[in-house]
């Protein structure tokens, strides 16, 4: 225990020295130290990607995210670097995948259609809409709606690394940054831009229970979709659907908030 505390203090000192000096040698030492984290995040993402997406390419993109995290990390925020870096690594990988734009146009269009339906229906209802209500609003059967969700979840890139812009240049907040530990709901979990984070946290809290559990287990507890399926006693494909629906629902609700509907 004492050795761990000594190591943590030494790392804190390295971060503070790097913040002051931007010493390339210290930066390189952090890159080497956290390289396994990049491979871990890339591995989790690779599981749900098509076979033509190379793992090494994901690692390369994730390394840029790690470098960005190292340059921007502020030890005075009292957040562990690993927690901070994971979001930046994921974000860099997803940004690259989006730039490749391998998602079929028809799937992208369906994703937008579902999001718009959720946005309008839930602003009207004032609560989360059920799958049946969403299917009826789209004029399709419940089975067809579930097939649409499955298609979106298996080919589209939807993640809590999507960001919520504050309206200022280069100023944004990752939705994923705002998930708090269910065991520590204190203000220390909110690093910056307090009001926006509170809006995001409240919006997450208003999600249907299973969707909220999927987000917490996947992004905070770091479980795989397969592991979450065992926890919730549902299939992996159902977990994937719940994740997709949660992200689309979040984006729709946050869009409504931004437009002043709520």
N, C-alpha and C positions, 0 to 999 in steps of 0.2 A: 504493500500500500504506500509506504514511504517512498519507494523508488518511483512509483507512478506519479506521485505529487511532485517529486523533483523533476521528472521528465516534463510534466506539464508546465512547471515554472520556467524551465529552460526554453521550452518552445515559445511560451509567451514572450520571453525576452528576445528571442530571435525575431518574432513577428514585429515587436516594437522597434527593434534595430532596423529591420527591413523597411518598415514604414518611414523611418527617418532617412535612411541612406539609399534605398532602392538598389542595394548591392546585388549584382547579377549572380554572384557566387551563392548568396543566401537563397535567391530565387531558384537557382538550379537545385539546391538541396531540397527545397520544398517540392519541386517537380518530381524528383526521384522518390521522395518519401510518400507522395500521394499518387504515384503512377498506378498502383494496384486499385485505387478507388476508381480511376478512369476505366480500367478493364472491367471492374465489377458493374459499373453503371452501363457500360456498353453491352455487357453480357445480358443484363436484364432487358435492355431494349431489343437486342438481336433476336431474342426468343419470339417476339411477335412480328418480326420483319420478314418480308419475302426472301427467298433463297438468293436472289440476285444482289441483295445488300450484304456487302462484305464486312465481317467483324472488324478487320484491321482498319477499314475506312471509318467505322464508328469510333474506334479508339483514337484515330488521328484527329477527328473532329472534337472528341471529348477532351483531348489534350489542350486544344485551343481554349476550351471552356475553363480548364484547370488554370491555365496561365492568366486568363482574365480574372478568375477568382482570386488568385494570389496577388495580383496587382491592386485589386479593389477591396480586399478584405481589411476590415477595421477591427483590431483586437479590443478596442474600447467598447464595442457593442455587446460584449459578453455573450457571444454566440460561438459555439465550436466551429472551427474552420471546416471540418468534415460536413457538417450540416449545411453550411453556407455554400460549399463547393459543389455538392451533389446537384443542386438546382442549376448552377452555372454549367456544369458538365452536361447534364441532360439537355439544357437549353441549346447549347452549341451543337449537339448532335441532331436535335430536332430541327434547328434552323437549316442545317445542311441538307437534311432529308427533304424539307419543304422546298429548298431551292432546286433540288433535282426534279421535284414535281412529278413523281411517278404515279400519283393517285389518279385513277381514271376520272375524267370530267363528270361522268354520270354519277359517280359516287360522291364527288365533291358537291354536286348540285343537290343530291338527296340529303347530305349533311346540312346544307344551308336550309333546305325545306323543313327538316325536322326542327332545327333551331328556331326558325321563324314561327313555326306552329307552337312550339313551347312558349316562345316569348309572348305571342298574342294571347294564347289561351290562359296562361298562368297569370298574366296581368289582369285578365278579365275575371278569373276565378278567385284570385287572391290567395292561392294555395298551389301546391304541387299537383299537376295533372297526372292521372293514372294512364297506363299504357292504352287502355280501352278508349279513354277520352281523347288521347292524342291520335289514335288510329281513326276514330270517328271524324275528328276535325280534319284529318288528311284525306278522308274519303276512301280508306282502305280497310281491309279486315285486320283483326288483331294479329293473325298469323303473318300476313304480309308486312305489317309494321315491325314485327319481331325479326323477320327476314331482312328488312331494310337496316335495322340496327346491327344485325350480325354482319352484313356486308360492309357497313361503315366501320365497325370495330375491327374488322379483319384487314382492311386496306387503308384506312385513313389514319393520319397522325393527329391524335387528339391527346393533349397532355396538360397537366397543371402548370407546365412551364409556359403556357400561353400567358400573356401579360395583360395587365389592366393599366392603361395609360392614365396619367394624372392630368394630361392636357398641357404639360410643360415639355419643352424640348428635351429629349433624352432622359425623361424622368418617368419611370414606370415601376410597377411592383409586380413580381411574379405571384400568381395566385397560389402556387405551391409554397411560397415563402410564408404564407399566412395560415397554414394549417398548424394549429397548436397541439401539443401533446394533450390527450384526454386526461392526463394526470397533472398537468401544470397549466392551468388556464390563466396564469398571472400576466401582468403587463410586460414582464421581462421577455416573454416569447415574441413580442412584437418589436421588431428591431427599429423600424423607421416608418415614416409616413403613417402615423398612427390612425388617422381617421379612415383612410382608404383600407387599411388592413382590417379595421374593425368592421367595415362594410362587407369585406370579403369573408371574414370569419362568420359574421351573422348569416350571410348568404349560404355558406357551406352548412351551417347549423340548421338551416331551413330545408335542406334536402331530405328526401325520404330516407328512413333509417338505414336500409341496406346499401343505398348508394353512398351515404356518408361513411358507413363502415368500410366499404371498399376503398374509398379515398384515404382514410386514416391508415388502414392496414397496408396499402400499397405504398403511399408516400411517406408515412411517418414510421410505421413498424417495419417497412422495407420487405414485406412478404411478396412472393411471386403470385401471379394470378392462380396458379395451381394450388398453392398453399392457402390462398384466400378462399378458394372453392371448398377446401376441406373444412375450414373454420365455419363457413356459412352453410355448409352442406348443400352446395349447388355445383353444377358442372363448371369447368374452366371457361367454356364459351359463354355461359350465363354471367360469370364474373366480368368477362370482357364487355358484354352488353351493358351491364350495370355501370361499368367504368365509363364507357362511351356516353351513355345517357346522362350520367352525373356531370361530365364535362360540358356537354351540349347544354344541359339545363343551367349550369353555372354561367356559361357565357351569355345565354339568353337573359337570365335574371340580371346580370351585371350590365348588360346593354340597356335594359329597361331602367335600371337605377341611373345610369349615366344620362339617359334621355329625360330623366325626371319623372318617369311614370310612377315609380314607387317613392 
